[in-house]
């Protein structure tokens, strides 16, 4: 692993990864001097505490429950309750909990969508004093992800992942009909909007309630902005003084999304023809969806970048570094901090099966486990 001065250094994540592959375990679990070992840190586990952990992803409930169980094994008097709220309701309900005097302790924070709302209300505390007190090593986090979790110059969260919006495809459907997959088109340099539309129209002719695509909503910035950028367009000018969304490059991106959406299932049909039912050939989601649904889908699937604008052949990604913070008004600050450290530590993530990989994911040259920390297997992203 390259250090900031250009020299090679071995991070804890590299050590844990190598150790886990060898079937061994490490004693440390919180990614820093254990609570109670540092003379300035308070002892954890001296009283009965029930921590409330909030997050929005349903498929992550089981991993976070494992995190809680691991923390309880280390500190038997500390229990963890995982509370999941759908993404669309998450911020409003979180604000209601905080303002109502019943804040959860450790909360998920996304850097797209809800970050400004969470921080502008001041519900999450700064972590700098805790980081300094515990001499917590941030050296194996990606610098860009740490910066994404700063507000007013203060570290208000730590990332557990680094995800990108990608396109998925029902590989079983593609093989059944002898069609080249989006991944194969990407490798061949032919994965463009035109190819996407050709594939959509082809699968729409199959029948049996099969459709080529889900709707590509223009109001989803995680989808629409990269399409515009792929076409050398933008939303504003460089000085942010003028909107450029009405110029040809951006308009062409929205036109592509509109035409694709017109071929997606509509109304009651959309309730039957779903990706889960194996009736959709292509859809979009965060890349961590890949690993989270390996056991739930009844078909094989793969992923590829967003299709490129035909004129440029550029594939543009938009990234998000989801993480965790500690609520400012929570009653169990040190225990909440201990839980946060456990969940973002290499040891904690290994213990909850986050590091498992799959051959299909490897084909896309990325690890199955999204991570906000440095790892020798991580691809370079810009």
C-alpha positions in Angstrom: 0.0 0.0 0.0 1.4 3.4 -0.9 1.7 5.9 2.0 1.3 9.6 1.5 5.0 10.1 1.2 5.2 7.6 -1.6 6.7 4.9 0.6 5.1 1.5 1.0 3.3 0.7 4.2 1.1 -2.1 5.4 -2.3 -1.1 6.7 -4.4 -2.9 9.3 -6.9 -3.7 6.6 -4.2 -5.5 4.5 -3.2 -7.5 7.6 -6.8 -8.4 8.5 -7.6 -9.4 4.9 -4.6 -11.6 4.7 -5.3 -13.1 8.1 -9.0 -13.7 7.4 -8.0 -15.6 4.2 -5.8 -17.8 6.3 -8.7 -18.7 8.6 -7.4 -16.8 11.6 -8.9 -14.0 13.7 -7.5 -11.0 15.5 -8.3 -10.0 19.0 -8.7 -6.3 18.4 -12.3 -5.3 17.4 -12.7 -1.6 17.5 -10.0 -0.3 15.1 -8.2 1.8 17.7 -6.8 1.4 21.2 -9.5 -0.6 23.0 -11.8 1.4 25.2 -10.4 1.4 28.7 -6.8 0.8 27.7 -6.1 4.5 27.0 -5.9 6.3 30.3 -7.9 9.2 28.9 -10.7 7.1 27.5 -13.6 6.1 29.7 -14.2 2.4 30.4 -16.9 0.8 28.3 -19.2 -1.9 29.6 -19.3 -0.8 33.2 -23.1 -0.2 33.1 -26.2 -1.6 31.3 -26.7 0.2 28.0 -29.0 -0.4 25.1 -27.8 1.3 22.0 -30.2 2.2 19.1 -28.5 1.9 15.7 -30.4 3.6 12.8 -30.0 2.8 9.1 -32.1 2.8 6.0 -31.1 -0.4 4.1 -33.2 -3.4 4.9 -30.7 -5.9 3.5 -28.1 -4.6 6.0 -30.2 -5.4 9.0 -28.6 -8.9 9.5 -25.0 -7.6 9.2 -25.6 -4.8 11.6 -27.2 -7.3 14.0 -24.0 -9.3 13.8 -22.0 -6.1 14.6 -24.2 -5.6 17.7 -23.7 -9.2 18.8 -19.9 -8.9 18.3 -19.9 -5.7 20.5 -22.0 -7.4 23.1 -19.5 -10.3 23.3 -16.8 -7.8 24.0 -18.9 -5.8 26.4 -21.7 -8.1 27.8 -23.6 -5.2 29.4 -23.9 -3.3 26.1 -26.8 -4.3 23.9 -27.6 -3.1 20.4 -31.0 -2.7 18.7 -31.0 -2.2 15.0 -33.8 0.0 13.7 -34.4 0.2 10.0 -36.4 3.0 8.4 -36.9 3.2 4.6 -34.6 5.7 2.8 -37.5 8.0 1.7 -38.7 8.4 5.4 -35.3 8.2 7.1 -34.3 11.8 7.5 -37.7 13.1 8.5 -38.2 10.4 11.1 -34.6 10.9 12.4 -35.3 14.6 12.9 -38.5 13.8 14.7 -36.7 11.4 17.0 -34.1 14.0 17.8 -36.4 16.9 18.3 -38.8 14.7 20.3 -36.1 14.0 22.9 -35.6 10.4 22.0 -32.5 10.4 19.7 -30.9 7.1 18.6 -27.3 6.7 19.4 -25.4 5.7 16.3 -26.9 6.7 13.0 -26.2 6.1 9.3 -25.3 9.1 7.3 -25.3 9.3 3.5 -23.3 11.9 1.7 -25.9 12.2 -1.1 -29.3 13.5 -0.4 -29.6 13.7 3.4 -26.2 14.9 4.4 -26.9 18.6 4.3 -30.2 18.1 6.1 -28.6 16.1 8.9 -25.7 18.5 9.4 -27.7 21.7 9.1 -29.8 20.6 12.0 -26.7 19.9 14.1 -27.9 16.4 15.1 -24.6 14.7 14.7 -21.6 15.6 16.9 -18.0 16.2 15.8 -15.7 13.2 16.3 -12.4 15.0 16.4 -12.2 15.1 20.1 -12.9 11.4 20.3 -10.4 10.6 17.5 -7.7 12.6 19.3 -8.5 11.1 22.7 -8.4 7.5 21.5 -5.4 8.1 19.1 -7.6 6.6 16.5 -5.7 5.8 13.3 -7.3 7.2 10.1 -4.4 6.2 7.9 -6.1 3.4 6.0 -9.2 5.4 5.1 -9.4 6.9 1.6 -8.8 10.6 2.1 -11.6 11.6 -0.2 -14.1 9.6 1.8 -13.0 11.2 5.0 -13.4 14.7 3.5 -17.0 13.7 2.4 -17.7 13.2 6.1 -16.6 16.6 7.2 -18.7 19.6 8.1 -17.4 23.0 9.0 -13.9 21.6 9.0 -14.9 18.9 11.6 -15.0 15.1 11.2 -18.7 14.3 11.9 -18.7 10.7 10.6 -16.6 7.8 9.4 -17.3 6.0 6.1 -18.1 2.2 6.0 -18.3 2.1 2.2 -17.6 3.7 -1.1 -20.4 3.0 -3.6 -21.2 3.9 -7.2 -24.3 3.9 -9.2 -24.1 1.1 -11.8 -26.4 -0.9 -14.1 -27.4 -4.5 -13.3 -28.6 -7.1 -15.8 -30.4 -10.4 -15.5 -27.7 -12.6 -16.8 -30.1 -15.6 -16.9 -32.4 -13.7 -19.3 -29.5 -12.7 -21.5 -28.2 -16.3 -21.8 -31.7 -17.7 -22.4 -32.1 -15.4 -25.5 -28.5 -15.6 -26.7 -27.9 -11.9 -26.3 -24.6 -10.2 -25.5 -24.7 -8.8 -22.0 -24.0 -5.1 -21.0 -20.7 -6.3 -19.4 -19.7 -7.9 -22.7 -20.6 -4.8 -24.6 -18.6 -2.7 -22.2 -15.6 -4.9 -22.7 -16.0 -4.5 -26.4 -16.4 -0.7 -26.3 -20.0 -0.9 -27.5 -21.9 -0.2 -24.3 -23.7 3.1 -25.2 -27.2 4.6 -25.0 -27.9 3.3 -28.5 -27.0 -0.3 -27.5 -29.1 0.1 -24.3 -32.1 1.1 -26.4 -31.6 -1.8 -28.9 -31.5 -4.2 -26.0 -34.6 -2.8 -24.4 -36.6 -3.1 -27.6 -35.3 -6.6 -28.1 -36.4 -7.8 -24.7 -39.7 -6.0 -25.0 -40.5 -8.2 -27.9 -40.0 -11.4 -25.9 -43.4 -11.4 -24.3 -44.3 -13.2 -21.0 -44.4 -9.8 -19.2 -40.6 -9.3 -19.8 -39.3 -5.8 -20.2 -35.9 -4.5 -21.1 -35.6 -1.7 -18.6 -37.0 0.0 -15.5 -37.9 3.6 -15.8 -34.9 6.0 -15.8 -36.3 8.9 -13.7 -35.1 12.3 -14.8 -35.3 13.6 -11.2 -32.9 11.0 -10.0 -29.7 13.1 -9.9 -27.5 10.0 -9.3 -28.6 8.7 -12.7 -29.3 11.8 -14.8 -26.2 13.9 -13.9 -23.7 11.2 -15.0 -25.6 10.8 -18.3 -25.3 14.5 -18.9 -21.6 14.5 -18.0 -21.0 11.5 -20.3 -22.3 13.6 -23.1 -20.0 16.5 -22.3 -22.9 18.4 -20.8 -23.4 19.9 -17.3 -26.1 21.3 -15.0 -24.5 24.6 -14.3 -21.6 26.6 -15.8 -18.2 26.5 -14.1 -19.0 29.6 -12.0 -22.4 28.3 -11.0 -24.0 31.5 -12.3 -26.0 30.0 -15.1 -28.0 26.8 -15.6 -26.9 24.8 -18.7 -29.4 22.0 -18.3 -31.3 23.5 -21.3 -28.3 23.1 -23.7 -28.0 20.3 -26.2 -25.6 17.9 -24.4 -27.8 17.8 -21.2 -31.1 17.7 -23.1 -29.9 14.7 -25.2 -29.2 12.9 -21.9 -32.7 13.6 -20.6 -34.2 12.6 -24.0 -32.5 9.2 -23.8 -33.9 8.6 -20.3 -37.3 9.7 -21.5 -37.3 7.3 -24.4 -36.1 4.4 -22.3 -38.7 5.1 -19.6 -41.5 5.0 -22.2 -40.6 1.4 -22.8 -40.5 0.4 -19.1 -43.5 -1.3 -17.5 -46.2 1.2 -16.4 -49.1 1.2 -13.9 -50.3 -2.2 -12.8 -47.8 -3.9 -15.1 -45.0 -2.5 -13.1 -46.3 -4.5 -10.1 -45.9 -7.7 -12.0 -42.9 -7.2 -14.2 -40.2 -6.5 -11.5 -36.5 -7.2 -11.3 -37.1 -9.5 -8.3 -39.5 -11.6 -10.4 -36.9 -12.0 -13.1 -39.0 -9.9 -15.6 -36.6 -7.0 -16.1 -33.5 -7.3 -18.2 -31.7 -4.2 -17.0 -31.9 -1.8 -14.0 -29.8 0.5 -11.9 -28.8 0.6 -8.3 -25.8 1.1 -6.0 -23.1 -1.4 -6.6 -23.4 -2.8 -3.0 -26.8 -4.2 -4.1 -24.8 -6.9 -5.9 -23.5 -8.6 -2.7 -26.6 -7.8 -0.6 -28.9 -9.8 -2.8 -26.9 -12.8 -3.8 -29.0 -15.1 -1.7 -32.4 -13.6 -2.4 -32.6 -13.5 -6.2 -33.6 -16.6 -8.0 -31.5 -15.9 -11.1 -27.9 -14.9 -12.0 -27.1 -11.3 -12.4 -24.2 -9.1 -13.2 -23.3 -5.4 -13.5 -21.7 -2.9 -15.8 -21.0 0.9 -15.8 -23.8 3.3 -16.9 -24.0 3.2 -20.7 -21.9 5.9 -22.4 -23.1 8.7 -24.6 -22.6 7.5 -28.2 -20.6 10.6 -29.2 -18.0 10.4 -26.4 -18.0 6.7 -25.3 -17.3 8.0 -21.8 -18.6 6.1 -18.7 -19.2 8.4 -15.8 -19.7 7.3 -12.2 -21.1 9.2 -9.3 -19.9 8.1 -5.8 -21.3 8.1 -2.4 -19.5 7.3 0.9 -22.1 6.2 3.4 -21.0 6.1 7.0 -22.0 6.5 10.6 -22.2 9.4 13.1 -23.0 9.8 16.8 -26.0 11.9 17.7 -25.1 15.0 19.7 -28.0 14.5 22.1 -27.6 10.8 22.6 -27.2 9.6 26.2 -24.6 7.0 25.5 -21.9 8.9 23.7 -18.9 6.7 24.4 -20.8 3.4 23.8 -22.2 4.8 20.6 -18.7 5.8 19.5 -17.4 2.2 20.4 -20.2 0.8 18.2 -19.3 3.1 15.3 -15.6 2.2 15.5 -16.5 -1.5 15.5 -18.7 -1.2 12.4 -16.1 0.6 10.3 -13.1 -1.4 11.5 -11.5 -4.0 9.2 -11.9 -6.6 11.9 -15.6 -5.8 12.4 -16.3 -5.8 8.7 -14.5 -9.2 8.3 -16.4 -10.7 11.2 -19.8 -9.9 9.6 -18.9 -11.4 6.2 -18.6 -8.0 4.4 -15.3 -9.1 2.8 -16.7 -12.1 0.9 -16.1 -11.9 -2.9 -17.8 -13.6 -5.8 -16.5 -14.7 -9.2 -19.2 -12.7 -11.1 -18.2 -9.6 -9.2 -14.5 -10.2 -9.8 -15.3 -10.3 -13.6 -16.3 -6.6 -13.2 -12.8 -6.0 -11.6 -14.2 -4.8 -8.3 -14.4 -6.4 -4.9 -17.8 -7.6 -3.7 -17.5 -5.6 -0.5 -17.7 -1.9 -0.9 -15.3 -0.2 1.5 -14.4 3.3 2.5 -11.0 2.1 3.7 -7.8 1.5 1.7 -7.2 -2.1 0.5 -4.7 -3.6 -1.9 -7.6 -5.0 -4.0 -9.4 -1.6 -4.4 -9.4 -0.2 -7.9 -8.2 3.4 -8.3 -11.1 5.8 -8.7 -11.1 9.5 -9.6 
